[in-house]
Amino acid sequence: MSNRRQLTAIIEEEATGYVALCPEFDIASQGDTVEEAKANLVEALELFFECADATEVEGRLRRNVYVTHVEVAIG
């Protein structure tokens, strides 16, 4: 049985599709749709965890990632 880990995915629309980023490990992928970008990010993360040793995983991990909204004055 494999371990599971909950990570953050930030997905942004760009001119030619969508880019998905996992800020905890600074790993990104892309796709033509949100779902494809997300699936490709999962695949990229799984490949990273397959290939990286524990030292590399620990060295890349950003433990304090916060996703929130801010309100700013414009105009």
Rosetta constraint file for C-alpha pairs under 8 A:
AtomPair CA 7 CA 22 HARMONIC 6.98 0.50
AtomPair CA 7 CA 24 HARMONIC 7.09 0.50
AtomPair CA 8 CA 21 HARMONIC 7.99 0.50
AtomPair CA 8 CA 22 HARMONIC 5.48 0.50
AtomPair CA 8 CA 23 HARMONIC 6.69 0.50
AtomPair CA 8 CA 24 HARMONIC 7.01 0.50
AtomPair CA 9 CA 20 HARMONIC 6.27 0.50
AtomPair CA 9 CA 21 HARMONIC 5.51 0.50
AtomPair CA 9 CA 22 HARMONIC 4.85 0.50
AtomPair CA 9 CA 23 HARMONIC 7.35 0.50
AtomPair CA 9 CA 38 HARMONIC 7.45 0.50
AtomPair CA 10 CA 20 HARMONIC 5.51 0.50
AtomPair CA 10 CA 21 HARMONIC 5.12 0.50
AtomPair CA 10 CA 22 HARMONIC 6.46 0.50
AtomPair CA 10 CA 23 HARMONIC 7.76 0.50
AtomPair CA 11 CA 18 HARMONIC 6.55 0.50
AtomPair CA 11 CA 19 HARMONIC 5.55 0.50
AtomPair CA 11 CA 20 HARMONIC 4.27 0.50
AtomPair CA 11 CA 21 HARMONIC 6.39 0.50
AtomPair CA 11 CA 34 HARMONIC 7.02 0.50
AtomPair CA 11 CA 37 HARMONIC 7.52 0.50
AtomPair CA 11 CA 38 HARMONIC 7.53 0.50
AtomPair CA 12 CA 18 HARMONIC 5.51 0.50
AtomPair CA 12 CA 19 HARMONIC 5.36 0.50
AtomPair CA 12 CA 20 HARMONIC 6.52 0.50
AtomPair CA 13 CA 17 HARMONIC 5.92 0.50
AtomPair CA 13 CA 18 HARMONIC 4.42 0.50
AtomPair CA 13 CA 19 HARMONIC 6.48 0.50
AtomPair CA 14 CA 18 HARMONIC 5.47 0.50
AtomPair CA 14 CA 19 HARMONIC 6.96 0.50
AtomPair CA 16 CA 32 HARMONIC 7.23 0.50
AtomPair CA 17 CA 30 HARMONIC 7.29 0.50
AtomPair CA 17 CA 31 HARMONIC 5.90 0.50
AtomPair CA 17 CA 32 HARMONIC 4.48 0.50
AtomPair CA 17 CA 33 HARMONIC 6.24 0.50
AtomPair CA 18 CA 30 HARMONIC 5.52 0.50
AtomPair CA 18 CA 31 HARMONIC 5.40 0.50
AtomPair CA 18 CA 32 HARMONIC 6.00 0.50
AtomPair CA 18 CA 33 HARMONIC 6.09 0.50
AtomPair CA 18 CA 34 HARMONIC 6.07 0.50
AtomPair CA 18 CA 37 HARMONIC 6.02 0.50
AtomPair CA 19 CA 28 HARMONIC 7.05 0.50
AtomPair CA 19 CA 29 HARMONIC 5.87 0.50
AtomPair CA 19 CA 30 HARMONIC 4.30 0.50
AtomPair CA 19 CA 31 HARMONIC 6.64 0.50
AtomPair CA 19 CA 37 HARMONIC 6.14 0.50
AtomPair CA 20 CA 28 HARMONIC 5.48 0.50
AtomPair CA 20 CA 29 HARMONIC 5.31 0.50
AtomPair CA 20 CA 30 HARMONIC 5.73 0.50
AtomPair CA 20 CA 37 HARMONIC 5.63 0.50
AtomPair CA 20 CA 38 HARMONIC 6.15 0.50
AtomPair CA 20 CA 41 HARMONIC 6.21 0.50
AtomPair CA 21 CA 26 HARMONIC 6.81 0.50
AtomPair CA 21 CA 27 HARMONIC 5.83 0.50
AtomPair CA 21 CA 28 HARMONIC 4.26 0.50
AtomPair CA 21 CA 29 HARMONIC 6.61 0.50
AtomPair CA 21 CA 41 HARMONIC 7.17 0.50
AtomPair CA 22 CA 26 HARMONIC 5.63 0.50
AtomPair CA 22 CA 27 HARMONIC 5.34 0.50
AtomPair CA 22 CA 28 HARMONIC 6.19 0.50
AtomPair CA 22 CA 41 HARMONIC 7.64 0.50
AtomPair CA 23 CA 27 HARMONIC 6.89 0.50
AtomPair CA 23 CA 62 HARMONIC 7.41 0.50
AtomPair CA 23 CA 65 HARMONIC 7.09 0.50
AtomPair CA 24 CA 60 HARMONIC 7.69 0.50
AtomPair CA 24 CA 61 HARMONIC 5.49 0.50
AtomPair CA 24 CA 62 HARMONIC 4.69 0.50
AtomPair CA 24 CA 63 HARMONIC 6.59 0.50
AtomPair CA 24 CA 64 HARMONIC 7.98 0.50
AtomPair CA 24 CA 65 HARMONIC 6.53 0.50
AtomPair CA 25 CA 60 HARMONIC 5.47 0.50
AtomPair CA 25 CA 61 HARMONIC 5.21 0.50
AtomPair CA 25 CA 62 HARMONIC 6.41 0.50
AtomPair CA 26 CA 60 HARMONIC 7.67 0.50
AtomPair CA 27 CA 41 HARMONIC 7.65 0.50
AtomPair CA 27 CA 44 HARMONIC 7.39 0.50
AtomPair CA 27 CA 45 HARMONIC 7.03 0.50
AtomPair CA 28 CA 41 HARMONIC 6.17 0.50
AtomPair CA 28 CA 44 HARMONIC 7.54 0.50
AtomPair CA 29 CA 37 HARMONIC 6.28 0.50
AtomPair CA 29 CA 38 HARMONIC 7.92 0.50
AtomPair CA 29 CA 40 HARMONIC 5.88 0.50
AtomPair CA 29 CA 41 HARMONIC 5.04 0.50
AtomPair CA 29 CA 44 HARMONIC 7.00 0.50
AtomPair CA 30 CA 36 HARMONIC 7.41 0.50
AtomPair CA 30 CA 37 HARMONIC 4.53 0.50
AtomPair CA 30 CA 38 HARMONIC 7.75 0.50
AtomPair CA 30 CA 40 HARMONIC 6.53 0.50
AtomPair CA 30 CA 41 HARMONIC 7.23 0.50
AtomPair CA 31 CA 35 HARMONIC 7.81 0.50
AtomPair CA 31 CA 36 HARMONIC 4.91 0.50
AtomPair CA 31 CA 37 HARMONIC 4.04 0.50
AtomPair CA 31 CA 38 HARMONIC 7.79 0.50
AtomPair CA 31 CA 40 HARMONIC 7.00 0.50
AtomPair CA 32 CA 36 HARMONIC 6.30 0.50
AtomPair CA 32 CA 37 HARMONIC 6.87 0.50
AtomPair CA 33 CA 37 HARMONIC 6.11 0.50
AtomPair CA 34 CA 38 HARMONIC 6.12 0.50
AtomPair CA 35 CA 39 HARMONIC 6.12 0.50
AtomPair CA 36 CA 40 HARMONIC 6.00 0.50
AtomPair CA 37 CA 41 HARMONIC 6.12 0.50
AtomPair CA 38 CA 42 HARMONIC 6.29 0.50
AtomPair CA 39 CA 43 HARMONIC 6.28 0.50
AtomPair CA 40 CA 44 HARMONIC 6.15 0.50
AtomPair CA 41 CA 45 HARMONIC 6.11 0.50
AtomPair CA 42 CA 46 HARMONIC 6.09 0.50
AtomPair CA 43 CA 47 HARMONIC 6.16 0.50
AtomPair CA 44 CA 48 HARMONIC 6.20 0.50
AtomPair CA 45 CA 49 HARMONIC 6.24 0.50
AtomPair CA 46 CA 50 HARMONIC 6.09 0.50
AtomPair CA 47 CA 51 HARMONIC 6.15 0.50
AtomPair CA 48 CA 52 HARMONIC 5.69 0.50
AtomPair CA 49 CA 53 HARMONIC 7.76 0.50
AtomPair CA 49 CA 57 HARMONIC 7.37 0.50
AtomPair CA 52 CA 56 HARMONIC 5.86 0.50
AtomPair CA 52 CA 57 HARMONIC 6.28 0.50
AtomPair CA 53 CA 57 HARMONIC 6.38 0.50
AtomPair CA 54 CA 58 HARMONIC 6.08 0.50
AtomPair CA 55 CA 59 HARMONIC 5.98 0.50
AtomPair CA 56 CA 60 HARMONIC 6.16 0.50
AtomPair CA 57 CA 61 HARMONIC 6.16 0.50
